[in-house]
Amino acid sequence: VTYLGKPLRGPAEGVAMVFQTFALFPWLTVLQNVEAGLEALGVGARERRERALAAIDLIGLDGFENAYPRELSGGMRQRVGFARALVVDPTILLMDEPFSALDVLTAETLRTDLLDLWTQGRMPIKSVLIVTHNIEEAVFMCDRILVLSSNPGRVIAEIKVPFKHPRNRLDPAFRKLVDDIYAKMTARQTGEATKKGLELGSWLPQVSTNLMAGLIETLAMAPYHGRADMPEIA
């Protein structure tokens, strides 16, 4: 893994993370949770408090500084997560499915608020990298989409999103791009043609019960693994 052209061998300076499951310290207040990253960086108490309060206000949680996570809704907890990430002035913001644990309306509100902060230049970051399984969310928020395969994970497509913000989900071009990405993700790779099996009603080989049991065992083993016709094996 490289960061800014150099191998990454420890914590990456200038990178912050927003987690799917909020990952807040339940025994700390909102203010203390947001201050935690600054404290780890050795920022003094006065500056730490000032920057944390500014981040809390930016993300829309002014007035909840002394609340504990258990007293907040899911959307408010995730806002704390965003404030905690932004307060360290990162160059890159990583987000791991940040809206998947929220209800639909809350997630949509938070997406829109985040995009507004980004397009207005009110966040101190240069790039945002988001992991999501929601195709529409990716097209709605991102300028570039990388489609990954599963096991092994590799990039199978790189797609530029040509639409300006704010984006209209009902726009035919928007819907077409969503459908195109879905098609790329669900397309099966073409390989050798599958051998056509025997017709239904083919006769089983005329062998003893013991030999039939042996054929069944053979069918289950390599190289067949249950994908062959017993009459042909016989």
MISEFI-691184 format. One record per residue (C-alpha): x, y, z; residue number from 1; residue in three letters. Coordinates in steps of 0.1 Angstrom, whole numbers. Each point is the difference from the previous one (the first is absolute). Example, Ala and Ser with C-alpha at 12.3 -4.5 7.8 and 13.67 -1.06 7.14 Angstrom:
! MISEFI-691184
<X 123; Y -45; Z 78; num 1; residu ala>
<X 14; Y 34; Z -7; num 2; residu ser>
END
This chain:
! MISEFI-691184
<X 0; Y 0; Z 0; num 1; residu val>
<X 14; Y 34; Z -9; num 2; residu thr>
<X -11; Y 35; Z 11; num 3; residu tyr>
<X 11; Y 31; Z -19; num 4; residu leu>
<X 24; Y -22; Z -19; num 5; residu gly>
<X 17; Y -15; Z 30; num 6; residu lys>
<X -4; Y -35; Z 16; num 7; residu pro>
<X -24; Y 1; Z 30; num 8; residu leu>
<X 16; Y -17; Z 30; num 9; residu arg>
<X -20; Y 15; Z 29; num 10; residu gly>
<X -28; Y 26; Z 7; num 11; residu pro>
<X -5; Y 23; Z -30; num 12; residu ala>
<X 4; Y 36; Z 9; num 13; residu glu>
<X -28; Y 21; Z -17; num 14; residu gly>
<X -25; Y -29; Z -2; num 15; residu val>
<X -32; Y -2; Z 21; num 16; residu ala>
<X -26; Y -27; Z 1; num 17; residu met>
<X -38; Y -1; Z 5; num 18; residu val>
<X -13; Y -34; Z 11; num 19; residu phe>
<X -31; Y -19; Z -9; num 20; residu gln>
<X -8; Y -8; Z 36; num 21; residu thr>
<X 7; Y 35; Z 14; num 22; residu phe>
<X 29; Y -13; Z 23; num 23; residu ala>
<X -6; Y 27; Z 26; num 24; residu leu>
<X 13; Y -3; Z 36; num 25; residu phe>
<X -32; Y -5; Z 20; num 26; residu pro>
<X 16; Y 14; Z 32; num 27; residu trp>
<X 9; Y 33; Z -17; num 28; residu leu>
<X -22; Y 30; Z -9; num 29; residu thr>
<X -4; Y 12; Z -35; num 30; residu val>
<X 27; Y 27; Z 6; num 31; residu leu>
<X 24; Y -25; Z 15; num 32; residu gln>
<X -5; Y -25; Z -29; num 33; residu asn>
<X 8; Y 27; Z -25; num 34; residu val>
<X 30; Y 11; Z 20; num 35; residu glu>
<X 14; Y -35; Z 2; num 36; residu ala>
<X 18; Y 1; Z -33; num 37; residu gly>
<X 16; Y 33; Z 8; num 38; residu leu>
<X 11; Y -12; Z 34; num 39; residu glu>
<X 17; Y -29; Z -16; num 40; residu ala>
<X 19; Y 24; Z -23; num 41; residu leu>
<X 12; Y 20; Z 31; num 42; residu gly>
<X -21; Y 31; Z -7; num 43; residu val>
<X -3; Y 22; Z 31; num 44; residu gly>
<X -32; Y 2; Z 20; num 45; residu ala>
<X -11; Y 35; Z -10; num 46; residu arg>
<X 6; Y -5; Z -37; num 47; residu glu>
<X -15; Y -35; Z 2; num 48; residu arg>
<X -32; Y 14; Z 15; num 49; residu arg>
<X -3; Y 29; Z -25; num 50; residu glu>
<X 5; Y -23; Z -30; num 51; residu arg>
<X -24; Y -26; Z 13; num 52; residu ala>
<X -28; Y 25; Z 6; num 53; residu leu>
<X 5; Y 14; Z -35; num 54; residu ala>
<X -3; Y -35; Z -15; num 55; residu ala>
<X -31; Y -7; Z 21; num 56; residu ile>
<X -16; Y 32; Z -13; num 57; residu asp>
<X 10; Y -8; Z -36; num 58; residu leu>
<X -16; Y -34; Z 1; num 59; residu ile>
<X -32; Y 13; Z 15; num 60; residu gly>
<X 2; Y -12; Z 36; num 61; residu leu>
<X 3; Y 34; Z 18; num 62; residu asp>
<X -16; Y -4; Z 34; num 63; residu gly>
<X 7; Y -37; Z 5; num 64; residu phe>
<X 37; Y 4; Z 11; num 65; residu glu>
<X -7; Y -15; Z 34; num 66; residu asn>
<X -23; Y -28; Z -11; num 67; residu ala>
<X 11; Y -36; Z 1; num 68; residu tyr>
<X -3; Y -24; Z -30; num 69; residu pro>
<X -28; Y -19; Z 17; num 70; residu arg>
<X -21; Y 32; Z 0; num 71; residu glu>
<X 3; Y 5; Z -37; num 72; residu leu>
<X -18; Y -14; Z -30; num 73; residu ser>
<X 19; Y -20; Z -26; num 74; residu gly>
<X 3; Y 29; Z -24; num 75; residu gly>
<X 13; Y 23; Z 28; num 76; residu met>
<X 26; Y -26; Z 10; num 77; residu arg>
<X 13; Y -2; Z -35; num 78; residu gln>
<X 2; Y 37; Z -1; num 79; residu arg>
<X 23; Y -2; Z 30; num 80; residu val>
<X 21; Y -25; Z -20; num 81; residu gly>
<X 2; Y 25; Z -29; num 82; residu phe>
<X 10; Y 28; Z 24; num 83; residu ala>
<X 27; Y -22; Z 16; num 84; residu arg>
<X 14; Y -8; Z -34; num 85; residu ala>
<X -1; Y 36; Z -14; num 86; residu leu>
<X 15; Y 17; Z 32; num 87; residu val>
<X 35; Y -14; Z -8; num 88; residu val>
<X 0; Y 19; Z -34; num 89; residu asp>
<X 6; Y -31; Z -21; num 90; residu pro>
<X 11; Y 0; Z -36; num 91; residu thr>
<X -20; Y -32; Z -8; num 92; residu ile>
<X -32; Y -11; Z 17; num 93; residu leu>
<X -7; Y -37; Z -1; num 94; residu leu>
<X -36; Y -11; Z 6; num 95; residu met>
<X -10; Y -37; Z 5; num 96; residu asp>
<X -37; Y -2; Z -9; num 97; residu glu>
<X -8; Y 30; Z 22; num 98; residu pro>
<X -37; Y 1; Z -7; num 99; residu phe>
<X -9; Y -37; Z 0; num 100; residu ser>
<X -9; Y -2; Z 37; num 101; residu ala>
<X -24; Y 29; Z -3; num 102; residu leu>
<X -37; Y 2; Z -10; num 103; residu asp>
<X -7; Y 11; Z -35; num 104; residu val>
<X -10; Y 36; Z 8; num 105; residu leu>
<X 28; Y 6; Z 24; num 106; residu thr>
<X 25; Y -14; Z -24; num 107; residu ala>
<X -13; Y 22; Z -28; num 108; residu glu>
<X 2; Y 31; Z 22; num 109; residu thr>
<X 36; Y -8; Z 10; num 110; residu leu>
<X 10; Y -6; Z -36; num 111; residu arg>
<X -14; Y 33; Z -11; num 112; residu thr>
<X 16; Y 19; Z 29; num 113; residu asp>
<X 34; Y -16; Z -7; num 114; residu leu>
<X -2; Y 8; Z -37; num 115; residu leu>
<X -10; Y 36; Z 8; num 116; residu asp>
<X 31; Y 4; Z 23; num 117; residu leu>
<X 22; Y -15; Z -27; num 118; residu trp>
<X -13; Y 20; Z -30; num 119; residu thr>
<X 1; Y 32; Z 20; num 120; residu gln>
<X 37; Y -6; Z 10; num 121; residu gly>
<X -8; Y 0; Z 37; num 122; residu arg>
<X 19; Y -33; Z 7; num 123; residu met>
<X 38; Y 0; Z 3; num 124; residu pro>
<X 5; Y -31; Z -22; num 125; residu ile>
<X 11; Y -5; Z -36; num 126; residu lys>
<X -15; Y -34; Z -6; num 127; residu ser>
<X -26; Y -23; Z 14; num 128; residu val>
<X 1; Y -38; Z -5; num 129; residu leu>
<X -33; Y -18; Z 8; num 130; residu ile>
<X -7; Y -37; Z 1; num 131; residu val>
<X -36; Y -8; Z -8; num 132; residu thr>
<X -21; Y -28; Z -13; num 133; residu his>
<X -27; Y 25; Z -10; num 134; residu asn>
<X 4; Y 8; Z -38; num 135; residu ile>
<X -24; Y 29; Z 1; num 136; residu glu>
<X 18; Y 15; Z 30; num 137; residu glu>
<X 33; Y -3; Z -19; num 138; residu ala>
<X -14; Y 18; Z -31; num 139; residu val>
<X -17; Y 26; Z 21; num 140; residu phe>
<X 32; Y 9; Z 20; num 141; residu met>
<X 31; Y -9; Z -19; num 142; residu cys>
<X 19; Y 13; Z -30; num 143; residu asp>
<X 19; Y -32; Z -7; num 144; residu arg>
<X -12; Y -36; Z 8; num 145; residu ile>
<X 22; Y -31; Z 2; num 146; residu leu>
<X -19; Y -33; Z -3; num 147; residu val>
<X 16; Y -28; Z 19; num 148; residu leu>
<X -3; Y -38; Z -6; num 149; residu ser>
<X -4; Y -24; Z 29; num 150; residu ser>
<X 25; Y -26; Z 10; num 151; residu asn>
<X 26; Y 10; Z -11; num 152; residu pro>
<X -8; Y 37; Z 2; num 153; residu gly>
<X 12; Y 19; Z -30; num 154; residu arg>
<X -11; Y 30; Z -20; num 155; residu val>
<X -22; Y -11; Z -29; num 156; residu ile>
<X -12; Y 34; Z -11; num 157; residu ala>
<X 8; Y 37; Z 5; num 158; residu glu>
<X -29; Y 23; Z -8; num 159; residu ile>
<X 0; Y 38; Z -1; num 160; residu lys>
<X -32; Y 17; Z 11; num 161; residu val>
<X -6; Y 29; Z -23; num 162; residu pro>
<X -28; Y 17; Z 19; num 163; residu phe>
<X 4; Y 33; Z 20; num 164; residu lys>
<X -13; Y 4; Z 35; num 165; residu his>
<X -28; Y 1; Z 11; num 166; residu pro>
<X -10; Y -31; Z -19; num 167; residu arg>
<X -35; Y -11; Z -9; num 168; residu asn>
<X -7; Y -37; Z 7; num 169; residu arg>
<X -30; Y 1; Z -24; num 170; residu leu>
<X 21; Y 13; Z -29; num 171; residu asp>
<X -1; Y -27; Z -28; num 172; residu pro>
<X 38; Y 3; Z -4; num 173; residu ala>
<X 4; Y -6; Z 38; num 174; residu phe>
<X -22; Y -31; Z -1; num 175; residu arg>
<X 18; Y -13; Z -31; num 176; residu lys>
<X 34; Y 2; Z 17; num 177; residu leu>
<X -14; Y -18; Z 31; num 178; residu val>
<X -13; Y -28; Z -23; num 179; residu asp>
<X 33; Y -2; Z -19; num 180; residu asp>
<X 20; Y -4; Z 32; num 181; residu ile>
<X -24; Y -26; Z 13; num 182; residu tyr>
<X 5; Y -19; Z -33; num 183; residu ala>
<X 37; Y 1; Z 4; num 184; residu lys>
<X -2; Y -13; Z 36; num 185; residu met>
<X -23; Y -29; Z -8; num 186; residu thr>
<X 14; Y -11; Z -34; num 187; residu ala>
<X 14; Y -35; Z 1; num 188; residu arg>
<X 34; Y -5; Z -16; num 189; residu gln>
<X -2; Y -21; Z -31; num 190; residu thr>
<X 21; Y -32; Z 1; num 191; residu gly>
<X -1; Y -33; Z -18; num 192; residu glu>
<X -34; Y -11; Z -11; num 193; residu ala>
<X -17; Y -22; Z 25; num 194; residu thr>
<X -3; Y -35; Z -12; num 195; residu lys>
<X -36; Y -10; Z -6; num 196; residu lys>
<X -12; Y -27; Z 23; num 197; residu gly>
<X -19; Y -32; Z -11; num 198; residu leu>
<X -36; Y 2; Z -8; num 199; residu glu>
<X -25; Y -6; Z 28; num 200; residu leu>
<X -10; Y -36; Z 3; num 201; residu gly>
<X 34; Y -14; Z -9; num 202; residu ser>
<X 5; Y -36; Z 12; num 203; residu trp>
<X 23; Y -6; Z 30; num 204; residu leu>
<X 28; Y -25; Z -6; num 205; residu pro>
<X -10; Y -37; Z 7; num 206; residu gln>
<X 24; Y -7; Z 28; num 207; residu val>
<X -2; Y -15; Z 35; num 208; residu ser>
<X -11; Y 20; Z 30; num 209; residu thr>
<X 36; Y 1; Z 13; num 210; residu asn>
<X 13; Y 13; Z -33; num 211; residu leu>
<X -28; Y 26; Z -1; num 212; residu met>
<X 11; Y 12; Z 34; num 213; residu ala>
<X 36; Y 2; Z -13; num 214; residu gly>
<X -12; Y 21; Z -30; num 215; residu leu>
<X -18; Y 24; Z 23; num 216; residu ile>
<X 31; Y 4; Z 21; num 217; residu glu>
<X 21; Y 6; Z -31; num 218; residu thr>
<X -25; Y 26; Z -12; num 219; residu leu>
<X 4; Y 19; Z 32; num 220; residu ala>
<X 38; Y 1; Z -2; num 221; residu met>
<X 25; Y 19; Z -21; num 222; residu ala>
<X 0; Y 8; Z -28; num 223; residu pro>
<X -38; Y -3; Z -3; num 224; residu tyr>
<X -12; Y 14; Z 33; num 225; residu his>
<X -36; Y -9; Z -8; num 226; residu gly>
<X 1; Y 16; Z -34; num 227; residu arg>
<X -1; Y -30; Z -24; num 228; residu ala>
<X -24; Y -26; Z -14; num 229; residu asp>
<X 2; Y -34; Z 17; num 230; residu met>
<X -6; Y -20; Z -33; num 231; residu pro>
<X 30; Y 17; Z -15; num 232; residu glu>
<X 22; Y -7; Z 30; num 233; residu ile>
<X -10; Y -36; Z -1; num 234; residu ala>
END
